Amino acid sequence: MKILVLGGDGYLGWPTALHLSRRGHDVGVVDNFARRHYDLEMGVDSLVPVSTLHHRIRMWREVSGLSIASFIGDLTDAGFVTRTVEAFRPEAVVHFAEQRSAPYSMIDQKHAVYTQVNNLVGTLNLLYAIADVDPSIHLVKLGTMGEYGTPNIDIEEGFIEITHRGRTDLLPYPKQPGSFYHLSKVHDSHNIQFACRIWGLRSTDLNQGIVYGQETDETVLHPDLATRFDYDGVFGTVLNRFCVQAVVGHPLTVYGKGGQTRGMLDIRDTLACVELAVDNPPASGEYRVFNQFTESFSIEQLARMVIEAYPGPAEISRIDDNPRVEKEDHYYRAAHTKLLDLGLVPHLLNQGTISSLLSVADRHRDRVDPAAIRPTVNWRKTASALVTASPTEEEAADSIDA
């Protein structure tokens, strides 16, 4: 079928586009390169070198003989979104195109507002475009398990049956997000469910856990097809960060007690879950939720697994003053059966998987910036150390000379 991948230049969007293309779908990608600009802003870079989108698309054509269309623009531009949907006429839209970092959203007011405007407005524009152009388009939206928070009861897949004063109803599961980024995903979910109910749209909300890994069957076909690998304190995900820290001799940074437990999945399973959702669309007017993860681990468990897999010395460094506001010891049990029922065969985390991540980190260790590893954003402050006062004229002149 024809599938439009939004955020197709990103960590997950690019390998998803390649995977769907190789599986025989007609794929188009949309991006505004905001993720690359975040690197410039933060002064960091992907551990693994990443080619430009246009070069990667050309290389994919050379390696596979398959073409991917590209549309460059911003989802907050309603006209661009509608024109793109009209031009490509997709049967499914896979939506990765959002600011996806919790720490980035908590830097200060400017970054919180940007995150919510970018994510919410982009998704709203997409919902209107689908409703106007073709309501039968299946929206596959990347959500997050972070929408739920860490309640002291089992987490269901999107909905929970509640009996109150003798009456029973199936209602959206209560949300307790932990950052302005996670809040934006909650608002997205509400908007999408509303659009399905009033316009008859169809959507799958994939509440994804924390992703680890960097290599897929398609990205390893040529170095220029590689996707990014983030290890910094703002965009790096926990297992990828731990592997880089071990390789460069930096202590593994565990926040507080390390009892924070989260759902996790291999990057290859992200691709498989998206494909399963696309291949098994919901009915018209149906809004459904899949919890997209395969296993749950505490941060302490992950750190210990990396130390066990790394052949050299590695140790844990506890950051007692946790920069995040979160429960460090809590109950966590979440349902995740719907994708398994559709046929997902997960890649479970083991020492071999961690060793392969350590190998990727070791090959590119010369690109690691040690200053980028430590956390710099504090949830309890309305502005962080990343935000500084305006420079004096003398300081500005010095920086220009430098």
Secondary structure, DSSP 8 states (H G I E B T S, - for coil): -EEEEETTTSTTHHHHHHHHHHTT-EEEEEE--HHHHHHHHHT---SS----HHHHHHHHHHHHS--EEEEE--TT-HHHHHHHHHHH--SEEEE--S---HHHHTSBHHHHHHHHHHHHHHHHHHHHHHHHH-TT-EEEEEEEGGGT---SS-B-SSEEEEEETTEEEEEE-----SSHHHHHHHHHHHHHHHHHHHH--EEEEEEE-EEE----TTGGG-GGG------STTT--HHHHHHHHHHTT--EEEETTSB-EEEEEEHHHHHHHHHHHHHS---TT-EEEEEE-SEEEEHHHHHHHHHHH-SS---EEEESS-SS---SB----B---HHHHTT-------HHHHHHHHHHHHHTGGG--GGGTS----TT-SB-TTS-----HHHHHHHHH-
